[in-house]
Amino acid sequence: MSAMTVSTTGSRTVFLATGDDGVRDRFSDPLHQAGHRTVAATRAPVLLDRLRNARDRIDLLLLDLRLADDDAAALFRQVRACAARLPIVLFSGSVESAAEVRALAPLGVAGYVNEHCDAQEVLPSLAPHLFPDSFNRRRSPRVVLAIPVSYRIDQTIATAVTLNIGTGGFAVRTMSPLRPPGKVHTRFRLPGSALDVEALCRVAWSDPRVGMGLQFERVDAADQTAIDDYVDRHHDRESAQESAR
């Protein structure tokens, strides 16, 4: 059994398995700027050896199937045998055909990413895999909510409108999102409440086209209870409405 574990808090470690130096740099630079760590392998034997003997935590593997000599599915199975629970995202350009996509699907592919995407698109593309709890509605329910929120970083205060909220954080619509993993102090008021909620948050993901995701890091127990109750009530209501359609 592999000694590898998956971290659930703090910065992430991303394994970049590709022989293309340009792709590796394009992905590693924004990850480093966001406070994450990367490790790399340019050949399949090195990749497998590092997975088998990994002592540090690895949270996500970005895999270029062109590292395989001839059988991409065989390489994926070897990787999976070394790290049964590790999320694996494939560089989409390394998949040769729709038949290969179908062959790989039962093996547990977490997703695909365009290796030629712009550097500014790297973090938004990987955010659902780096922070699955913030995107998985079954584990962290989200409810649509459009309320004003103010957030402060250093001495600068800005305002925006929320997109949704969950028990672990909320998404904000803004054309000037902050970069992960920045810390911000936020203040907002839940509908029907007479009191403001104040929370220290970390920027979990950022996309200039959408906004940013803020993950709670420090929030008063009473405020957290109010958030939990609000999300539970409205998520149940949304689920009932979906079932009735």
N, C-alpha and C positions, 0 to 999 in steps of 0.2 A: 504494500500500500504506500502511496506517495505521502511524504511528510508535509505536502503543501496544504496551506489553509487559506481561507478567503477572509479578508478583513472586512469589517462592517462600519468602521468609523475612520475619520481622518483622511489623509491623502491616499491615493491608490497607486498600486504598482502595475504597470502595463508592460506586457511582453510583446515586443515587436519582432515578429519572425518573417523577415523578407530579405532577399538578396539585393534589393534596389536601394542604394544609398539615398537617392532623392526622396523616395517614399518614407524611408525611416526618419530622415531629417524633418520632412514636412509634418509628420505626426509627433515626433519627440519634442520639437521646439515649443508648440503651444501647450503640450502636456507639462513640460518643465515649468513654463511660465505660470501655469495654474497650480503649481505646488505638488504635482505628481512625479513619480519616479518611473523610469523606463529601464528595461533590460532588453538585450537584443541577441538575435542569432541569425546568421546569414546562410546556414546550411542545416538540412534536416537532422543529421546526426548530432549536431551541437544542440539544436532545439530539444530533441528527445533526452539527451543527457542532462541538460539543465533542468528539464521538468522532473526527471526521475530523482535528481539530487538537490532539488530546490530546498533551501533552508529558510529563505525569506518568503514572506507572503506575496503571492501573485494574485491579482484580482481580475485580470482580463488578458486574454491572448488575442492579438491581431495576427492572423495567419495568412501568408501568401502560399497558396497551394502549388505554385511553381517551384517550391522547394522539393517537391516530390520528384523522384526520378521518372516515373511513368504513371503510377496509380495514385491519384489524389485522394481517393476514398481510403486507400490503405494507409496513407500518411495520417489522415484524420483519425482513423481507428487507433493507430499507434499513439497519437497525441492523447486521445481520450483514455486510453489504457493507463497512461502516465498520470493523468489529472482528470478523474471522473467527473468532478463537480465544477471544474473551471469553465467560466463562460468563454466561448470561442467565437470571435467575429471574423469573417473571411473578407479579404480584399476582393471586391466584386470582379475586378479584371482578371483575377486568377482562376475564375470558374469558366470553363470552356463552352459549356452547353447547358440547355435546359435539362437534358437527361442527367447531367452531373449534379445539377441542383436537386433533382428528385432523388438521386442516389444518396446524397449527403443529408437530406432532410431528416431521416430517421436516426441519424447519428448524433443529433443534438447541436445543430448550428444555432447560435444565439442571434445571428444577424449578419448583414453584409454592409460594407462601407466602401465608398468610392475612393480608391487610393490616390486619385488625381484631384480630389476636392481641394479648395483653397484652405490655407492654414486656419483662417478664421472660422471655417465650418467644422474643424476637427472636433472641438469640444462639444458643440451641440449634437454632432452625430454620435459621439460616444457616451454622452451623458446618461441615456437610458440604461446603458450597460455598466457604467461606473457607479451609478446611484439607482439601482433597480427599485429600491423601496419608495423612491420619490415618483416613480412612473408606473408601478404595478398597482392598479386600482384594487385588486383583490387583497393585496397585503397592506396597502396604505390608501384607503378610499379617498377620492377627491370629489368635491362638489363645486359646481360652478358658482362663483361669487364675484360680483363686481362692486367693490367698495374702495373708497380712497385709503391710501396708506402713505405714510411719510417715512422716509428712511434717512439716516444720518451716517456719514462716513467722515471721520475727523470733524471738521467744522462746517462741512457742506451738507445742507438739507435739501432733499428732493421729494417730490410727491408723484404718485402714480396710481393706477387702478389695478386691483387684483384680477386675475383670470380665474383662479380656483384656489381652494384651500384644502388641506388635509391635516391630519393630526401631527404630522412631522414637519409641515412647512407650507408654503404657498407660492404660486407663480404670479408674476407682476408683468403687466404690459408696459413697456417703455422702449423708446427708440435709442436710449443711451444706457444699455445694461452695463453693470459692473462685471469685471472679470473674476472668475473663480480663482482662488478660494477666498475672496475678500470678505471681510466681516462688516456688518452693518447693524445699527440699532434701528429697530422698526417700531412704529406705533400705528394701531388701527382699532376700529371699534366694530365688533360683530353686530349684525342687524338685531334690533330688539334689546340691545344692551345699553346701559347708561355709563359704562366704564370703558376706558381704553385698555387695550392689551399692549404691553410693551415686551419686546423680545429681542435678544441678540441673535442674529442669523448669520449663516455662512452662505455665500453664493455657490450654489451647487452646479448650475449650468447657466449659460448665457448665449443668446442668439439675437443679433440686431434686428432680425426680421420679426421676432416674437416678443422678446423680453428676457426675463431671467427667473430662475427658480431659487428660492430662499429656503434654507433648511434651518429649523430651530436648533440653536445651540444652548441658549439659556432663557428660560421663561418661568415666571412665577407659577407655583403649583395650582393656584386658583384659576389663573388665566389658562393654563393647559387643560384643566378640567372643563372650562367653558368652551374651549376650542373642540375638545373631544366630543362633548355633548352636542354641539352645533353640527359637527360633521356627521355624527352617528344619526341624528334626527333627519337631516336633509339627504344623506345618502340612502337611508331606508325609503324616504319619499321618492327619490329619483328612481330607485330600483323598482318600486311599486308601479310608478308611471311607465317605466320601460316594459314591465311585464304585462301591463294592460293594453299596450299598443298591438 
